[in-house]
Amino acid sequence: RMTSAIRHVTIDSADAYAVAVFWSEVLGLPVHEDCKPGDEEALIEGAGLLFVTVPGESRGEMLYRSFGKTSEKIAAIGMGGFHLGKSAVTDAEATRLIHAGIDRGITFMDNCWDYNDGRSELRMGAALAQGGYRDKVFLMSKMDGRTKEEALKQIDQSLLRLRTDRIDLVQHHEILRYDDPDRVFAEGGAMEGFLEARKQGKLRFIGFTGHNDPRIHLQMLEVAAERGFHFDSVQMPVNVMDAHFRSFSHLVLPYLVQNGIAPLAMKTFGDGVILKAEAPIKPIEYLHFSLNLPVSVVITGIQNQRDLDQAFEAVKTFKPMDK
């Protein structure tokens, strides 16, 4: 449901009315009725955030949500792979954290072909190879390659590092430039490699990620739709600051929900930058904000026991908010 957490966007320019008209057409929102040509400030009304009304399916210490329109259920908290590959974390500690997280209910494992020069995938693969843990998780990794050849090569490398014969979700990583969608979908592009790998049983679902601009996400989705392709997931920054500027939550999330594409939330703490601002907000409250949006999973970095306990405490104390 639509809840007006943010009622308007304020535009300040020499001819704010003209700017407001332009963005109202882009966003599909009405210009405030009191605005007129020549105004130095104008408002676009109706901008709101989509909030959940049900937190998810509760089992043990974890909540579980649907993965888009598929029949898959995944943990609402995902374990970020980048932090597990840091030099400050030992191999043994990474294994312990992965096992402890899974034992307590985390099923979504995030990773990437390029994280820490492959160390993140190697550590996760070693941990999942023990005690049947691989079959208890929904494993995701991302590929940087933009050609079919590069994509297939990276997928095979990730399979070896992760010690598995299949990756549940593989995503085109860092769609950051306006020409990236065309490169991915071009003849001989990375999407051909992904589709071939899926046909071979090396992956199950396909998505993409990006960090910078929601408009590029929308272009990727538009290019896919033009070619009759349906993404299973889209990963993007979701945090309290995102809502105020070039917002993925405002511009991309509604499209994903409407089209049954699983939204994967990342950067809840803005890569740590938001925490350094020393705002009077607790880390758990930042996690609550992201969980309050209709995302399938909130991926968070976990590199010590404090981070792990904090993630589960956020789930335990989460209650849907309407504003």
C-alpha positions as CSV (number, residue, x, y, z in Angstrom):
1,R,0.0,0.0,0.0
2,M,1.1,3.6,-0.6
3,T,1.9,5.6,2.5
4,S,3.0,9.2,2.2
5,A,6.2,9.1,4.2
6,I,7.4,12.0,2.0
7,R,4.7,14.2,0.8
8,H,6.5,16.3,-1.7
9,V,9.8,17.2,-3.5
10,T,10.9,20.8,-3.2
11,I,12.5,22.3,-6.3
12,D,14.5,25.6,-6.0
13,S,15.6,27.3,-9.2
14,A,15.1,30.4,-11.3
15,D,12.1,28.8,-13.0
16,A,11.1,26.1,-10.6
17,Y,7.7,25.7,-12.2
18,A,9.3,24.5,-15.5
19,V,11.5,22.1,-13.7
20,A,8.5,20.8,-11.7
21,V,6.5,20.2,-14.9
22,F,9.4,18.3,-16.4
23,W,9.8,16.0,-13.4
24,S,6.1,15.6,-12.9
25,E,6.0,14.1,-16.3
26,V,9.0,11.8,-15.6
27,L,7.7,10.7,-12.3
28,G,4.0,10.6,-13.2
29,L,3.1,12.9,-10.3
30,P,1.0,16.1,-10.3
31,V,2.4,19.6,-9.8
32,H,1.0,21.3,-6.7
33,E,-2.2,23.2,-7.6
34,D,-0.8,26.4,-6.1
35,C,2.3,26.5,-8.3
36,K,2.4,28.7,-11.3
37,P,4.9,29.8,-14.0
38,G,7.7,32.0,-12.7
39,D,7.6,30.6,-9.2
40,E,11.0,30.2,-7.6
41,E,9.9,27.2,-5.6
42,A,7.5,24.5,-6.7
43,L,6.3,21.2,-5.3
44,I,5.6,17.8,-6.9
45,E,3.0,16.0,-4.8
46,G,2.3,12.4,-4.1
47,A,5.8,11.0,-3.6
48,G,5.5,8.1,-1.1
49,L,7.2,5.0,0.1
50,L,5.7,1.5,-0.1
51,F,5.6,-0.1,3.4
52,V,5.0,-3.7,4.4
53,T,2.0,-4.4,6.6
54,V,3.1,-8.0,7.4
55,P,6.8,-8.5,8.5
56,G,7.1,-11.9,6.9
57,E,6.8,-15.5,7.9
58,S,8.2,-16.1,11.4
59,R,10.2,-19.2,12.0
60,G,12.6,-19.5,14.9
61,E,14.8,-16.3,15.1
62,M,14.2,-15.3,11.5
63,L,11.6,-13.8,9.2
64,Y,11.1,-15.2,5.7
65,R,9.8,-13.4,2.6
66,S,8.9,-14.3,-0.9
67,F,11.6,-14.1,-3.6
68,G,9.6,-12.1,-6.1
69,K,6.9,-14.0,-7.8
70,T,8.6,-17.4,-7.4
71,S,7.8,-20.0,-4.9
72,E,11.1,-19.5,-3.1
73,K,11.1,-18.1,0.5
74,I,14.3,-16.5,1.7
75,A,15.5,-15.0,5.0
76,A,14.7,-11.3,5.4
77,I,18.3,-10.8,6.5
78,G,21.1,-11.8,4.1
79,M,24.7,-12.3,5.0
80,G,26.9,-10.0,2.9
81,G,29.9,-11.7,1.4
82,F,32.3,-8.7,1.1
83,H,32.9,-8.3,4.8
84,L,33.6,-12.0,5.3
85,G,36.5,-11.8,2.9
86,K,38.3,-8.9,4.6
87,S,41.8,-9.4,5.8
88,A,40.7,-8.5,9.4
89,V,38.5,-11.6,9.4
90,T,40.3,-15.0,9.6
91,D,39.3,-18.0,7.6
92,A,38.2,-19.8,10.8
93,E,36.1,-16.8,11.9
94,A,34.4,-16.5,8.6
95,T,33.4,-20.2,8.7
96,R,32.1,-19.8,12.2
97,L,30.0,-16.8,11.4
98,I,28.5,-18.4,8.3
99,H,27.6,-21.6,10.2
100,A,26.2,-19.6,13.2
101,G,24.1,-17.4,10.9
102,I,22.7,-20.4,9.1
103,D,22.1,-22.3,12.3
104,R,20.0,-19.4,13.5
105,G,18.0,-19.0,10.3
106,I,19.9,-16.9,7.8
107,T,19.4,-18.6,4.4
108,F,20.4,-15.8,1.9
109,M,24.1,-15.7,1.1
110,D,25.5,-12.8,-0.8
111,N,28.8,-12.8,-2.7
112,C,30.5,-11.6,-5.9
113,W,33.2,-12.8,-8.3
114,D,35.4,-9.8,-7.5
115,Y,35.0,-9.5,-3.8
116,N,38.5,-9.3,-2.1
117,D,40.1,-10.9,-5.2
118,G,38.0,-14.0,-4.8
119,R,38.7,-14.6,-1.1
120,S,35.0,-13.9,-0.2
121,E,33.8,-16.7,-2.5
122,L,36.6,-19.1,-1.4
123,R,35.7,-18.6,2.3
124,M,32.0,-19.0,1.8
125,G,32.6,-22.1,-0.4
126,A,34.7,-23.7,2.2
127,A,32.1,-23.1,4.9
128,L,29.2,-24.3,2.9
129,A,31.0,-27.5,1.9
130,Q,31.0,-28.6,5.5
131,G,28.1,-30.4,7.1
132,G,25.6,-30.0,4.4
133,Y,25.3,-26.3,4.8
134,R,25.2,-25.7,1.0
135,D,21.8,-27.2,0.8
136,K,20.4,-25.0,3.6
137,V,21.0,-21.7,1.8
138,F,19.9,-19.6,-1.2
139,L,23.3,-18.8,-2.7
140,M,23.9,-15.6,-4.8
141,S,26.9,-14.2,-6.6
142,K,27.5,-11.5,-9.1
143,M,29.6,-11.2,-12.3
144,D,31.3,-8.2,-13.7
145,G,31.8,-9.4,-17.3
146,R,29.8,-7.6,-20.0
147,T,30.5,-10.2,-22.8
148,K,29.2,-13.7,-23.1
149,E,32.8,-15.1,-22.9
150,E,33.6,-13.1,-19.8
151,A,30.4,-14.0,-18.0
152,L,30.7,-17.7,-18.7
153,K,34.3,-17.7,-17.5
154,Q,33.5,-15.8,-14.3
155,I,30.5,-18.1,-13.5
156,D,32.7,-21.2,-13.8
157,Q,35.3,-19.6,-11.6
158,S,32.7,-18.7,-9.0
159,L,31.3,-22.3,-9.1
160,L,34.8,-23.6,-8.3
161,R,35.5,-21.2,-5.5
162,L,32.0,-21.7,-4.0
163,R,32.5,-25.5,-4.3
164,T,29.1,-26.1,-5.8
165,D,27.6,-27.2,-9.1
166,R,24.9,-24.4,-9.1
167,I,24.4,-20.9,-7.9
168,D,20.8,-20.1,-7.0
169,L,21.0,-16.5,-8.2
170,V,23.6,-14.8,-10.4
171,Q,23.4,-11.1,-11.0
172,H,25.0,-8.7,-13.5
173,H,27.1,-6.6,-11.2
174,E,27.3,-2.8,-11.0
175,I,25.1,-1.6,-13.8
176,L,26.3,2.0,-13.4
177,R,26.5,3.5,-16.9
178,Y,23.8,4.3,-19.3
179,D,25.4,2.0,-22.0
180,D,25.6,-1.0,-19.6
181,P,22.1,-2.3,-20.4
182,D,22.8,-2.3,-24.1
183,R,26.1,-4.0,-23.6
184,V,24.6,-6.7,-21.4
185,F,21.8,-7.4,-23.9
186,A,23.8,-7.0,-27.1
187,E,24.6,-9.9,-29.4
188,G,27.5,-11.7,-27.7
189,G,26.7,-9.9,-24.4
190,A,26.8,-11.1,-20.9
191,M,23.1,-12.0,-20.9
192,E,23.7,-14.7,-23.5
193,G,26.2,-16.2,-21.2
194,F,23.8,-16.1,-18.3
195,L,21.1,-17.8,-20.3
196,E,23.5,-20.5,-21.5
197,A,24.6,-21.1,-18.0
198,R,21.0,-21.3,-16.8
199,K,20.3,-23.8,-19.5
200,Q,23.2,-25.9,-18.4
201,G,21.9,-25.9,-14.8
202,K,24.7,-23.7,-13.4
203,L,22.3,-21.0,-12.1
204,R,18.6,-20.8,-11.4
205,F,17.7,-17.1,-11.3
206,I,19.0,-13.9,-12.9
207,G,19.2,-10.4,-11.6
208,F,21.3,-7.2,-11.6
209,T,22.8,-4.7,-9.2
210,G,23.7,-1.1,-9.2
211,H,24.8,1.5,-6.7
212,N,24.6,5.0,-8.1
213,D,21.5,6.1,-10.0
214,P,17.9,4.7,-10.0
215,R,17.4,6.0,-13.5
216,I,20.0,3.6,-14.8
217,H,18.1,0.8,-13.0
218,L,14.9,1.8,-14.8
219,Q,16.7,1.9,-18.1
220,M,18.0,-1.7,-17.5
221,L,14.5,-2.8,-16.7
222,E,13.1,-1.0,-19.8
223,V,15.7,-2.6,-22.1
224,A,14.9,-6.0,-20.6
225,A,11.2,-5.4,-21.1
226,E,11.8,-4.4,-24.8
227,R,13.5,-7.8,-25.3
228,G,10.8,-9.8,-23.5
229,F,13.1,-10.6,-20.6
230,H,11.9,-10.7,-16.9
231,F,14.5,-10.2,-14.2
232,D,14.0,-12.3,-11.1
233,S,15.7,-9.8,-8.8
234,V,17.2,-6.3,-8.6
235,Q,19.7,-5.3,-5.9
236,M,20.0,-1.6,-4.9
237,P,20.8,0.7,-2.0
238,V,18.0,1.1,0.5
239,N,18.5,3.4,3.5
240,V,17.1,6.5,5.2
241,M,19.2,8.8,3.1
242,D,18.3,7.2,-0.2
243,A,14.7,8.4,0.3
244,H,15.7,12.0,-0.2
245,F,17.8,12.1,-3.4
246,R,17.6,10.0,-6.6
247,S,15.7,7.5,-4.6
248,F,15.8,3.8,-5.5
249,S,13.0,3.3,-2.9
250,H,10.8,5.9,-4.6
251,L,11.6,5.4,-8.3
252,V,12.5,1.7,-8.6
253,L,10.9,-0.2,-5.8
254,P,7.3,0.3,-6.9
255,Y,8.1,-1.0,-10.4
256,L,9.7,-4.1,-8.9
257,V,6.7,-4.8,-6.6
258,Q,4.2,-4.3,-9.4
259,N,6.1,-6.7,-11.7
260,G,6.9,-9.5,-9.2
261,I,10.7,-8.8,-9.2
262,A,12.4,-9.5,-5.9
263,P,13.9,-6.3,-4.5
264,L,17.3,-7.0,-2.7
265,A,18.2,-4.2,-0.3
266,M,21.8,-3.3,0.4
267,K,23.8,-0.3,1.9
268,T,21.5,0.0,4.9
269,F,24.3,2.0,6.6
270,G,25.4,3.7,3.5
271,D,28.7,1.7,3.5
272,G,29.2,3.0,7.1
273,V,29.0,6.7,6.1
274,I,25.6,7.2,7.7
275,L,26.8,5.8,11.0
276,K,29.7,8.2,11.0
277,A,27.2,11.1,10.8
278,E,26.4,10.3,14.5
279,A,22.7,10.9,14.0
280,P,20.6,10.0,17.0
281,I,19.5,6.7,15.4
282,K,20.5,3.3,16.5
283,P,22.0,0.8,14.0
284,I,19.0,-1.5,14.6
285,E,16.7,1.3,13.6
286,Y,18.4,1.6,10.2
287,L,17.8,-2.1,9.7
288,H,14.2,-1.6,10.8
289,F,13.8,1.1,8.1
290,S,14.9,-1.2,5.4
291,L,12.9,-4.1,6.7
292,N,9.8,-1.9,6.7
293,L,10.0,-1.6,2.9
294,P,8.6,-4.4,0.7
295,V,12.1,-5.9,0.0
296,S,12.7,-9.6,-0.2
297,V,15.9,-9.4,1.9
298,V,18.1,-6.8,3.6
299,I,21.7,-7.8,2.9
300,T,24.0,-6.6,5.7
301,G,27.7,-6.9,6.3
302,I,28.6,-9.4,9.2
303,Q,32.2,-9.6,10.2
304,N,32.0,-10.3,13.9
305,Q,29.6,-11.7,16.6
306,R,28.3,-8.2,17.4
307,D,27.1,-7.7,13.8
308,L,25.5,-11.2,13.7
309,D,23.6,-10.6,17.0
310,Q,22.6,-7.1,15.9
311,A,21.0,-8.6,12.7
312,F,18.9,-11.1,14.7
313,E,18.0,-8.5,17.3
314,A,16.7,-6.3,14.4
315,V,14.5,-9.1,13.3
316,K,13.3,-9.9,16.8
317,T,12.3,-6.3,17.5
318,F,10.9,-5.4,14.1
319,K,7.3,-4.3,13.8
320,P,5.8,-2.7,10.6
321,M,5.6,1.1,10.8
322,D,3.1,3.1,8.9
323,K,5.1,6.4,8.9
